[in-house]
Amino acid sequence: MPKIILEFDGFEEAKEARIAMDAQKWKDAVLEFDQELRTVTKYGASLINRNMEASKEETEMAVYLRDRLREILFDEGLTME
């Protein structure tokens, strides 16, 4: 199995080291957000009031946000896979 080694020297690079170590957490958070929006678009479940159906406006916003999220990821050369 191939290995990738990241080296960071000193206190000045601590921020970059933290970003590298937290990459999976960021991906998980984005995936979770996308799945919440999917719940609205696919099943019509409201995020605002969990016991009700999503309004037309909420559904339209969820579609827009999912599309926009994917555009941003694409522009950065990232995917959710």
VEXZAPA-575512 format. One record per residue (C-alpha): residue in one letter; y, z, x; residue number from 1. Coordinates in Angstrom, 3 decimals. Last residue first. Layout:
+-----+----------+----------+----------+-----+
: res :       yy :       zz :       xx :   n :
+-----+----------+----------+----------+-----+
:   A :        Y :        Z :        X : NUM :
...
+-----+----------+----------+----------+-----+
# end
This chain:
+-----+----------+----------+----------+-----+
: res :       yy :       zz :       xx :   n :
+-----+----------+----------+----------+-----+
:   E :   10.487 :   -3.648 :  -17.060 :  81 :
:   M :   14.029 :   -2.715 :  -17.991 :  80 :
:   T :   15.503 :   -5.413 :  -15.791 :  79 :
:   L :   18.120 :   -5.434 :  -13.058 :  78 :
:   G :   20.059 :   -8.183 :  -11.276 :  77 :
:   E :   23.401 :   -6.464 :  -11.933 :  76 :
:   D :   24.473 :   -9.174 :  -14.392 :  75 :
:   F :   21.063 :   -8.860 :  -16.063 :  74 :
:   L :   21.520 :   -5.103 :  -16.502 :  73 :
:   I :   24.960 :   -5.610 :  -18.035 :  72 :
:   E :   23.680 :   -8.326 :  -20.356 :  71 :
:   R :   20.727 :   -6.160 :  -21.413 :  70 :
:   L :   23.033 :   -3.271 :  -22.295 :  69 :
:   R :   25.271 :   -5.660 :  -24.230 :  68 :
:   D :   22.360 :   -6.935 :  -26.310 :  67 :
:   R :   21.143 :   -3.416 :  -27.057 :  66 :
:   L :   24.705 :   -2.303 :  -27.897 :  65 :
:   Y :   25.308 :   -5.256 :  -30.249 :  64 :
:   V :   22.027 :   -4.723 :  -32.100 :  63 :
:   A :   22.778 :   -0.997 :  -32.432 :  62 :
:   M :   26.288 :   -1.794 :  -33.688 :  61 :
:   E :   24.919 :   -4.143 :  -36.346 :  60 :
:   T :   22.417 :   -1.486 :  -37.449 :  59 :
:   E :   25.128 :    1.161 :  -37.654 :  58 :
:   E :   27.347 :   -1.178 :  -39.669 :  57 :
:   K :   24.560 :   -2.031 :  -42.112 :  56 :
:   S :   23.886 :    1.672 :  -42.572 :  55 :
:   A :   20.859 :    3.254 :  -40.948 :  54 :
:   E :   18.370 :    4.888 :  -43.287 :  53 :
:   M :   18.538 :    8.618 :  -43.761 :  52 :
:   N :   16.888 :   11.803 :  -42.500 :  51 :
:   R :   17.889 :   11.298 :  -38.849 :  50 :
:   N :   21.596 :   11.225 :  -39.728 :  49 :
:   I :   23.655 :    9.569 :  -36.994 :  48 :
:   L :   20.733 :    7.858 :  -35.302 :  47 :
:   S :   19.745 :    6.191 :  -38.561 :  46 :
:   A :   16.297 :    4.686 :  -38.940 :  45 :
:   G :   16.223 :    1.006 :  -39.918 :  44 :
:   Y :   12.793 :    0.459 :  -38.374 :  43 :
:   K :   13.429 :   -2.389 :  -35.973 :  42 :
:   T :   17.175 :   -2.237 :  -35.290 :  41 :
:   V :   17.621 :    1.524 :  -35.615 :  40 :
:   T :   14.483 :    2.489 :  -33.712 :  39 :
:   R :   15.392 :   -0.144 :  -31.148 :  38 :
:   L :   18.664 :    1.704 :  -30.469 :  37 :
:   E :   16.672 :    4.844 :  -29.691 :  36 :
:   Q :   14.353 :    2.789 :  -27.484 :  35 :
:   D :   17.298 :    1.369 :  -25.530 :  34 :
:   F :   18.655 :    4.868 :  -24.949 :  33 :
:   E :   15.256 :    6.025 :  -23.692 :  32 :
:   L :   14.996 :    3.020 :  -21.373 :  31 :
:   V :   18.462 :    3.719 :  -19.967 :  30 :
:   A :   17.550 :    7.368 :  -19.350 :  29 :
:   D :   14.244 :    6.438 :  -17.694 :  28 :
:   K :   16.007 :    3.970 :  -15.402 :  27 :
:   W :   18.566 :    6.586 :  -14.399 :  26 :
:   K :   15.814 :    9.129 :  -13.710 :  25 :
:   Q :   13.965 :    6.545 :  -11.625 :  24 :
:   A :   17.077 :    5.917 :   -9.504 :  23 :
:   D :   17.706 :    9.635 :   -8.875 :  22 :
:   M :   16.423 :    9.678 :   -5.285 :  21 :
:   A :   18.494 :    6.666 :   -4.272 :  20 :
:   I :   21.635 :    8.077 :   -5.904 :  19 :
:   R :   21.064 :   11.451 :   -4.189 :  18 :
:   A :   20.710 :    9.746 :   -0.801 :  17 :
:   E :   23.927 :    7.796 :   -1.359 :  16 :
:   K :   25.784 :   11.020 :   -2.180 :  15 :
:   A :   24.331 :   12.793 :    0.861 :  14 :
:   E :   25.553 :   10.040 :    3.184 :  13 :
:   E :   28.476 :   12.010 :    4.601 :  12 :
:   F :   26.274 :   15.109 :    5.058 :  11 :
:   G :   24.230 :   13.566 :    7.785 :  10 :
:   D :   22.219 :   10.458 :    8.330 :   9 :
:   F :   20.336 :    8.824 :    5.500 :   8 :
:   E :   17.070 :    7.038 :    6.038 :   7 :
:   L :   15.101 :    5.199 :    3.399 :   6 :
:   I :   11.483 :    4.379 :    4.155 :   5 :
:   I :    9.658 :    1.757 :    2.139 :   4 :
:   K :    5.909 :    1.769 :    2.260 :   3 :
:   P :    3.390 :   -0.950 :    1.439 :   2 :
:   M :    0.000 :    0.000 :    0.000 :   1 :
+-----+----------+----------+----------+-----+
# end
